[in-house]
Amino acid sequence: MANTPETSEIYNKVITLLKEARGAVVRAVNQTMVLTYYEIGRIIVEEEQKGQNKAQYGKAVISELSKKLTKEFGKGFSKTNIKQMRSFFICYQKRQTLSDVFKLSWSHYLKLMRIDDENERKFYEIEAHKNNWSVRELERQYNTALYARLALSRDKEGVEKLAAKGLVIETPKDAIKDPYILEFIGLPEKSIYSENELEHKIIDKLEQFLLELGTGFTFVARQKRITFDEKHFRIDLVFYNRMLKCFVLIDLKIGELKHQDIGQMQMYVNYYDREMLLDDENKTIGVILCQDKSEAVVKYTLPEGNEQIFASKYKTVLPSKEELKKIIKEK
């Protein structure tokens, strides 16, 4: 049969249908497997509760179960794996219903179970499902303390909302992190590099940068030129956020943030608001990423009630947990 536009269209439709079907099968298998492991954990815990010496009785149950299941079904039922199923039930037994609970893979839940704080664990579970994070992406977001960074600018009610619904972007401030962790670009913390080199590294790793930016961001342009009074200016990076329905302009600064940098971003934001916005779009957001900043300079350069321009630090290496805690406490 000749390769015509009609046959190509049929081929593409069939391929799309098959891919969707395979994805649905994988999701169904994953959900069934996770639910089964949960039920195995429940049976073990309930059986242990009948034993007088729970610790010794529990070990005996797990050991014997491992032997019998391995003989019957083969690999996947080592004592370690069965202990993990037991832990899984204990970790998630407070859930009210199971019908829409387990939407991630078993590998995701093995990672989530290691998060002690229940609110933090719920947040990462919601975000992993909502953003279709791989286990590697989940690991990366946890290691960069995403939950803690987002919780910085929120009151108690806001933190509880993170745990209940994940990140809900309703205002410009909701979309901003401080600091941003850019370890994926591969620039050592103490090395000397230019703003142009930093930009190139970000563009080379655009997919990872979009992940770090968060939900709803799409890339629009780099080195976007704007012109007025025969003068040319270039905005480092331009994005659009679908949730906020607005442009997000990003300027990259090496070293300490100066008040002139904030003034320049204000000009960019004003230009976009007056020349680029459509009637159904919201005001432009400007984000200055810098290595260091004075909170006082930011506070007194920007007007009170500012909701458009933000200054955030960035780190080019993944800080240790101690360093992250120190950064968070300084906020």
BAKOL-78875 format. One record per residue (C-alpha): residue number from 0; residue in one letter; y, z, x. Coordinates in nm, 2 decimals, m for minus. Layout:
BEGIN
{atom NUM, "A", {Y, Z, X}}
...
//
This chain:
BEGIN
{atom 0, "M", {0.00, 0.00, 0.00}}
{atom 1, "A", {0.34, m0.10, 0.14}}
{atom 2, "N", {0.58, 0.17, 0.26}}
{atom 3, "T", {0.85, 0.12, 0.00}}
{atom 4, "P", {1.13, 0.36, m0.11}}
{atom 5, "E", {0.93, 0.44, m0.42}}
{atom 6, "T", {0.61, 0.53, m0.22}}
{atom 7, "S", {0.82, 0.74, 0.02}}
{atom 8, "E", {0.97, 0.93, m0.27}}
{atom 9, "I", {0.62, 0.99, m0.42}}
{atom 10, "Y", {0.50, 1.11, m0.08}}
{atom 11, "N", {0.79, 1.35, m0.04}}
{atom 12, "K", {0.74, 1.50, m0.39}}
{atom 13, "V", {0.37, 1.55, m0.32}}
{atom 14, "I", {0.43, 1.71, 0.02}}
{atom 15, "T", {0.69, 1.95, m0.14}}
{atom 16, "L", {0.45, 2.04, m0.41}}
{atom 17, "L", {0.17, 2.11, m0.17}}
{atom 18, "K", {0.39, 2.32, 0.06}}
{atom 19, "E", {0.51, 2.53, m0.24}}
{atom 20, "A", {0.15, 2.57, m0.36}}
{atom 21, "R", {0.03, 2.68, m0.01}}
{atom 22, "G", {0.32, 2.93, 0.01}}
{atom 23, "A", {0.24, 3.07, m0.33}}
{atom 24, "V", {m0.13, 3.11, m0.23}}
{atom 25, "V", {m0.03, 3.29, 0.10}}
{atom 26, "R", {0.20, 3.52, m0.10}}
{atom 27, "A", {m0.07, 3.60, m0.35}}
{atom 28, "V", {m0.33, 3.67, m0.08}}
{atom 29, "N", {m0.08, 3.89, 0.11}}
{atom 30, "Q", {0.01, 4.09, m0.21}}
{atom 31, "T", {m0.36, 4.13, m0.31}}
{atom 32, "M", {m0.46, 4.25, 0.04}}
{atom 33, "V", {m0.17, 4.50, 0.06}}
{atom 34, "L", {m0.25, 4.64, m0.28}}
{atom 35, "T", {m0.62, 4.66, m0.19}}
{atom 36, "Y", {m0.53, 4.86, 0.13}}
{atom 37, "Y", {m0.31, 5.09, m0.08}}
{atom 38, "E", {m0.60, 5.15, m0.32}}
{atom 39, "I", {m0.84, 5.22, m0.03}}
{atom 40, "G", {m0.59, 5.47, 0.11}}
{atom 41, "R", {m0.56, 5.64, m0.23}}
{atom 42, "I", {m0.94, 5.67, m0.26}}
{atom 43, "I", {m0.96, 5.83, 0.09}}
{atom 44, "V", {m0.68, 6.08, 0.02}}
{atom 45, "E", {m0.83, 6.18, m0.32}}
{atom 46, "E", {m1.17, 6.22, m0.16}}
{atom 47, "E", {m1.03, 6.43, 0.13}}
{atom 48, "Q", {m0.86, 6.67, m0.12}}
{atom 49, "K", {m1.21, 6.77, m0.23}}
{atom 50, "G", {m1.31, 6.88, 0.12}}
{atom 51, "Q", {m1.27, 7.25, 0.22}}
{atom 52, "N", {m1.17, 7.16, 0.58}}
{atom 53, "K", {m0.94, 6.87, 0.52}}
{atom 54, "A", {m0.88, 6.77, 0.88}}
{atom 55, "Q", {m1.25, 6.76, 0.98}}
{atom 56, "Y", {m1.36, 6.63, 0.65}}
{atom 57, "G", {m1.10, 6.35, 0.67}}
{atom 58, "K", {m1.22, 6.24, 1.01}}
{atom 59, "A", {m1.58, 6.23, 0.89}}
{atom 60, "V", {m1.49, 6.02, 0.58}}
{atom 61, "I", {m1.29, 5.77, 0.79}}
{atom 62, "S", {m1.55, 5.74, 1.06}}
{atom 63, "E", {m1.83, 5.68, 0.81}}
{atom 64, "L", {m1.63, 5.44, 0.60}}
{atom 65, "S", {m1.54, 5.24, 0.91}}
{atom 66, "K", {m1.90, 5.20, 1.01}}
{atom 67, "K", {m2.02, 5.09, 0.66}}
{atom 68, "L", {m1.73, 4.85, 0.59}}
{atom 69, "T", {m1.76, 4.69, 0.93}}
{atom 70, "K", {m2.13, 4.63, 0.87}}
{atom 71, "E", {m2.06, 4.49, 0.52}}
{atom 72, "F", {m1.74, 4.29, 0.59}}
{atom 73, "G", {m1.70, 4.25, 0.96}}
{atom 74, "K", {m1.37, 4.30, 1.15}}
{atom 75, "G", {m1.06, 4.46, 1.01}}
{atom 76, "F", {m1.20, 4.80, 0.92}}
{atom 77, "S", {m1.18, 5.00, 1.25}}
{atom 78, "K", {m1.11, 5.37, 1.22}}
{atom 79, "T", {m0.75, 5.29, 1.33}}
{atom 80, "N", {m0.71, 5.04, 1.05}}
{atom 81, "I", {m0.85, 5.27, 0.79}}
{atom 82, "K", {m0.62, 5.55, 0.90}}
{atom 83, "Q", {m0.33, 5.31, 0.85}}
{atom 84, "M", {m0.44, 5.24, 0.50}}
{atom 85, "R", {m0.45, 5.62, 0.44}}
{atom 86, "S", {m0.10, 5.65, 0.58}}
{atom 87, "F", {0.02, 5.36, 0.37}}
{atom 88, "F", {m0.08, 5.53, 0.05}}
{atom 89, "I", {0.08, 5.86, 0.16}}
{atom 90, "C", {0.40, 5.68, 0.25}}
{atom 91, "Y", {0.43, 5.49, m0.07}}
{atom 92, "Q", {0.25, 5.71, m0.33}}
{atom 93, "K", {0.58, 5.81, m0.49}}
{atom 94, "R", {0.63, 5.46, m0.63}}
{atom 95, "Q", {0.65, 5.45, m1.01}}
{atom 96, "T", {0.48, 5.11, m1.06}}
{atom 97, "L", {0.28, 4.88, m0.84}}
{atom 98, "S", {0.35, 4.55, m1.03}}
{atom 99, "D", {0.64, 4.44, m0.82}}
{atom 100, "V", {0.63, 4.68, m0.53}}
{atom 101, "F", {0.44, 4.51, m0.24}}
{atom 102, "K", {0.61, 4.18, m0.17}}
{atom 103, "L", {0.57, 4.18, 0.21}}
{atom 104, "S", {0.28, 4.13, 0.44}}
{atom 105, "W", {0.06, 4.41, 0.57}}
{atom 106, "S", {0.22, 4.35, 0.92}}
{atom 107, "H", {0.56, 4.42, 0.76}}
{atom 108, "Y", {0.44, 4.75, 0.61}}
{atom 109, "L", {0.28, 4.86, 0.94}}
{atom 110, "K", {0.63, 4.84, 1.09}}
{atom 111, "L", {0.80, 5.00, 0.79}}
{atom 112, "M", {0.56, 5.30, 0.78}}
{atom 113, "R", {0.69, 5.40, 1.13}}
{atom 114, "I", {1.04, 5.46, 0.98}}
{atom 115, "D", {1.06, 5.83, 0.90}}
{atom 116, "D", {1.37, 5.83, 0.68}}
{atom 117, "E", {1.28, 5.72, 0.33}}
{atom 118, "N", {1.62, 5.57, 0.25}}
{atom 119, "E", {1.63, 5.37, 0.57}}
{atom 120, "R", {1.27, 5.25, 0.51}}
{atom 121, "K", {1.36, 5.13, 0.15}}
{atom 122, "F", {1.66, 4.95, 0.29}}
{atom 123, "Y", {1.46, 4.75, 0.54}}
{atom 124, "E", {1.19, 4.67, 0.29}}
{atom 125, "I", {1.44, 4.53, 0.04}}
{atom 126, "E", {1.63, 4.33, 0.30}}
{atom 127, "A", {1.31, 4.19, 0.46}}
{atom 128, "H", {1.20, 4.06, 0.12}}
{atom 129, "K", {1.54, 3.94, 0.01}}
{atom 130, "N", {1.61, 3.75, 0.34}}
{atom 131, "N", {1.25, 3.64, 0.40}}
{atom 132, "W", {1.25, 3.81, 0.74}}
{atom 133, "S", {0.95, 3.76, 0.97}}
{atom 134, "V", {0.80, 4.07, 1.12}}
{atom 135, "R", {0.98, 3.98, 1.44}}
{atom 136, "E", {1.31, 3.96, 1.26}}
{atom 137, "L", {1.25, 4.29, 1.08}}
{atom 138, "E", {1.17, 4.45, 1.42}}
{atom 139, "R", {1.49, 4.31, 1.57}}
{atom 140, "Q", {1.71, 4.43, 1.28}}
{atom 141, "Y", {1.56, 4.78, 1.30}}
{atom 142, "N", {1.60, 4.79, 1.68}}
{atom 143, "T", {1.97, 4.70, 1.65}}
{atom 144, "A", {2.02, 4.98, 1.39}}
{atom 145, "L", {2.14, 4.76, 1.11}}
{atom 146, "Y", {2.11, 5.03, 0.85}}
{atom 147, "A", {2.31, 5.28, 1.06}}
{atom 148, "R", {2.58, 5.02, 1.14}}
{atom 149, "L", {2.62, 4.93, 0.77}}
{atom 150, "A", {2.62, 5.30, 0.67}}
{atom 151, "L", {2.91, 5.37, 0.90}}
{atom 152, "S", {3.18, 5.25, 0.66}}
{atom 153, "R", {3.02, 5.39, 0.35}}
{atom 154, "D", {3.04, 5.72, 0.17}}
{atom 155, "K", {2.74, 5.91, 0.04}}
{atom 156, "E", {2.72, 5.69, m0.28}}
{atom 157, "G", {2.75, 5.38, m0.07}}
{atom 158, "V", {2.46, 5.48, 0.16}}
{atom 159, "E", {2.24, 5.57, m0.14}}
{atom 160, "K", {2.32, 5.22, m0.28}}
{atom 161, "L", {2.20, 5.06, 0.05}}
{atom 162, "A", {1.87, 5.24, 0.00}}
{atom 163, "A", {1.84, 5.15, m0.37}}
{atom 164, "K", {1.95, 4.78, m0.36}}
{atom 165, "G", {1.98, 4.68, 0.01}}
{atom 166, "L", {2.30, 4.51, 0.12}}
{atom 167, "V", {2.51, 4.40, m0.18}}
{atom 168, "I", {2.81, 4.20, m0.07}}
{atom 169, "E", {3.09, 4.25, m0.32}}
{atom 170, "T", {3.40, 4.30, m0.10}}
{atom 171, "P", {3.49, 4.16, 0.25}}
{atom 172, "K", {3.43, 4.49, 0.41}}
{atom 173, "D", {3.07, 4.48, 0.29}}
{atom 174, "A", {3.00, 4.18, 0.51}}
{atom 175, "I", {3.14, 4.33, 0.83}}
{atom 176, "K", {2.94, 4.51, 1.10}}
{atom 177, "D", {3.07, 4.71, 1.39}}
{atom 178, "P", {2.94, 4.66, 1.65}}
{atom 179, "Y", {2.77, 4.32, 1.64}}
{atom 180, "I", {2.46, 4.30, 1.86}}
{atom 181, "L", {2.43, 3.97, 2.04}}
{atom 182, "E", {2.14, 4.04, 2.28}}
{atom 183, "F", {1.98, 3.70, 2.18}}
{atom 184, "I", {2.24, 3.50, 2.37}}
{atom 185, "G", {2.11, 3.62, 2.70}}
{atom 186, "L", {2.44, 3.72, 2.87}}
{atom 187, "P", {2.41, 4.04, 3.08}}
{atom 188, "E", {2.65, 4.31, 2.98}}
{atom 189, "K", {2.84, 4.34, 3.31}}
{atom 190, "S", {2.85, 3.97, 3.40}}
{atom 191, "I", {3.17, 3.77, 3.42}}
{atom 192, "Y", {3.18, 3.49, 3.16}}
{atom 193, "S", {3.45, 3.30, 2.97}}
{atom 194, "E", {3.52, 3.29, 2.59}}
{atom 195, "N", {3.41, 2.93, 2.60}}
{atom 196, "E", {3.07, 3.02, 2.76}}
{atom 197, "L", {3.02, 3.30, 2.50}}
{atom 198, "E", {3.09, 3.05, 2.22}}
{atom 199, "H", {2.84, 2.80, 2.37}}
{atom 200, "K", {2.57, 3.06, 2.39}}
{atom 201, "I", {2.63, 3.16, 2.02}}
{atom 202, "I", {2.61, 2.80, 1.91}}
{atom 203, "D", {2.29, 2.75, 2.11}}
{atom 204, "K", {2.15, 3.04, 1.92}}
{atom 205, "L", {2.31, 2.97, 1.59}}
{atom 206, "E", {2.01, 3.07, 1.37}}
{atom 207, "Q", {2.00, 3.41, 1.53}}
{atom 208, "F", {2.37, 3.45, 1.50}}
{atom 209, "L", {2.36, 3.38, 1.13}}
{atom 210, "L", {2.09, 3.64, 1.10}}
{atom 211, "E", {2.31, 3.89, 1.27}}
{atom 212, "L", {2.61, 3.80, 1.05}}
{atom 213, "G", {2.40, 3.87, 0.74}}
{atom 214, "T", {2.35, 3.75, 0.39}}
{atom 215, "G", {2.52, 3.43, 0.26}}
{atom 216, "F", {2.67, 3.29, 0.57}}
{atom 217, "T", {2.67, 2.91, 0.64}}
{atom 218, "F", {2.81, 2.74, 0.95}}
{atom 219, "V", {3.11, 2.51, 0.90}}
{atom 220, "A", {3.28, 2.43, 1.23}}
{atom 221, "R", {3.35, 2.53, 1.59}}
{atom 222, "Q", {3.68, 2.48, 1.77}}
{atom 223, "K", {3.84, 2.39, 1.43}}
{atom 224, "R", {4.18, 2.24, 1.50}}
{atom 225, "I", {4.47, 2.32, 1.28}}
{atom 226, "T", {4.81, 2.16, 1.34}}
{atom 227, "F", {5.17, 2.23, 1.22}}
{atom 228, "D", {5.51, 2.17, 1.37}}
{atom 229, "E", {5.33, 1.93, 1.62}}
{atom 230, "K", {5.15, 2.23, 1.77}}
{atom 231, "H", {4.77, 2.25, 1.78}}
{atom 232, "F", {4.56, 2.56, 1.75}}
{atom 233, "R", {4.18, 2.60, 1.76}}
{atom 234, "I", {3.97, 2.85, 1.57}}
{atom 235, "D", {3.66, 2.94, 1.77}}
{atom 236, "L", {3.41, 2.95, 1.48}}
{atom 237, "V", {3.44, 2.89, 1.10}}
{atom 238, "F", {3.18, 3.00, 0.85}}
{atom 239, "Y", {3.16, 3.02, 0.47}}
{atom 240, "N", {3.01, 3.31, 0.28}}
{atom 241, "R", {2.85, 3.21, m0.05}}
{atom 242, "M", {2.85, 3.56, m0.19}}
{atom 243, "L", {3.22, 3.62, m0.14}}
{atom 244, "K", {3.31, 3.25, m0.20}}
{atom 245, "C", {3.54, 3.24, 0.10}}
{atom 246, "F", {3.59, 3.11, 0.45}}
{atom 247, "V", {3.52, 3.35, 0.74}}
{atom 248, "L", {3.70, 3.27, 1.06}}
{atom 249, "I", {3.58, 3.42, 1.39}}
{atom 250, "D", {3.77, 3.45, 1.71}}
{atom 251, "L", {3.60, 3.55, 2.03}}
{atom 252, "K", {3.78, 3.77, 2.28}}
{atom 253, "I", {3.67, 3.88, 2.63}}
{atom 254, "G", {3.79, 4.23, 2.73}}
{atom 255, "E", {4.01, 4.45, 2.53}}
{atom 256, "L", {4.17, 4.35, 2.20}}
{atom 257, "K", {4.55, 4.30, 2.20}}
{atom 258, "H", {4.79, 4.31, 1.91}}
{atom 259, "Q", {4.87, 3.95, 1.98}}
{atom 260, "D", {4.51, 3.86, 1.91}}
{atom 261, "I", {4.54, 4.02, 1.57}}
{atom 262, "G", {4.87, 3.83, 1.50}}
{atom 263, "Q", {4.70, 3.50, 1.59}}
{atom 264, "M", {4.41, 3.57, 1.35}}
{atom 265, "Q", {4.67, 3.66, 1.08}}
{atom 266, "M", {4.82, 3.31, 1.13}}
{atom 267, "Y", {4.48, 3.14, 1.10}}
{atom 268, "V", {4.40, 3.33, 0.79}}
{atom 269, "N", {4.74, 3.25, 0.63}}
{atom 270, "Y", {4.69, 2.88, 0.71}}
{atom 271, "Y", {4.35, 2.87, 0.55}}
{atom 272, "D", {4.47, 3.06, 0.24}}
{atom 273, "R", {4.76, 2.82, 0.19}}
{atom 274, "E", {4.61, 2.49, 0.30}}
{atom 275, "M", {4.23, 2.50, 0.27}}
{atom 276, "L", {4.14, 2.71, m0.03}}
{atom 277, "L", {4.02, 2.56, m0.36}}
{atom 278, "D", {4.13, 2.72, m0.69}}
{atom 279, "D", {3.79, 2.90, m0.74}}
{atom 280, "E", {3.77, 3.04, m0.38}}
{atom 281, "N", {3.87, 3.38, m0.26}}
{atom 282, "K", {4.10, 3.48, 0.02}}
{atom 283, "T", {3.99, 3.40, 0.38}}
{atom 284, "I", {3.84, 3.67, 0.60}}
{atom 285, "G", {3.92, 3.68, 0.97}}
{atom 286, "V", {3.69, 3.86, 1.22}}
{atom 287, "I", {3.78, 3.92, 1.59}}
{atom 288, "L", {3.49, 3.99, 1.81}}
{atom 289, "C", {3.59, 4.17, 2.12}}
{atom 290, "Q", {3.43, 4.37, 2.40}}
{atom 291, "D", {3.66, 4.67, 2.35}}
{atom 292, "K", {3.93, 4.77, 2.11}}
{atom 293, "S", {4.18, 5.05, 2.04}}
{atom 294, "E", {4.15, 5.17, 1.68}}
{atom 295, "A", {4.52, 5.26, 1.69}}
{atom 296, "V", {4.62, 4.90, 1.78}}
{atom 297, "V", {4.41, 4.77, 1.49}}
{atom 298, "K", {4.55, 5.03, 1.25}}
{atom 299, "Y", {4.92, 4.98, 1.33}}
{atom 300, "T", {4.91, 4.60, 1.37}}
{atom 301, "L", {4.75, 4.53, 1.03}}
{atom 302, "P", {4.92, 4.62, 0.70}}
{atom 303, "E", {4.80, 4.91, 0.49}}
{atom 304, "G", {4.53, 4.82, 0.25}}
{atom 305, "N", {4.42, 4.53, 0.47}}
{atom 306, "E", {4.11, 4.36, 0.33}}
{atom 307, "Q", {4.12, 4.03, 0.52}}
{atom 308, "I", {4.12, 4.09, 0.89}}
{atom 309, "F", {3.87, 4.29, 1.09}}
{atom 310, "A", {3.81, 4.37, 1.45}}
{atom 311, "S", {3.46, 4.45, 1.57}}
{atom 312, "K", {3.31, 4.51, 1.91}}
{atom 313, "Y", {3.01, 4.31, 2.03}}
{atom 314, "K", {2.73, 4.40, 2.27}}
{atom 315, "T", {2.55, 4.13, 2.47}}
{atom 316, "V", {2.25, 4.36, 2.54}}
{atom 317, "L", {2.05, 4.57, 2.31}}
{atom 318, "P", {2.18, 4.93, 2.35}}
{atom 319, "S", {1.93, 5.21, 2.39}}
{atom 320, "K", {1.89, 5.44, 2.09}}
{atom 321, "E", {2.11, 5.70, 2.27}}
{atom 322, "E", {2.39, 5.44, 2.33}}
{atom 323, "L", {2.37, 5.33, 1.96}}
{atom 324, "K", {2.40, 5.69, 1.85}}
{atom 325, "K", {2.70, 5.74, 2.07}}
{atom 326, "I", {2.87, 5.42, 1.94}}
{atom 327, "I", {2.80, 5.54, 1.58}}
{atom 328, "K", {2.95, 5.88, 1.64}}
{atom 329, "E", {3.26, 5.74, 1.79}}
{atom 330, "K", {3.34, 5.55, 1.47}}
//
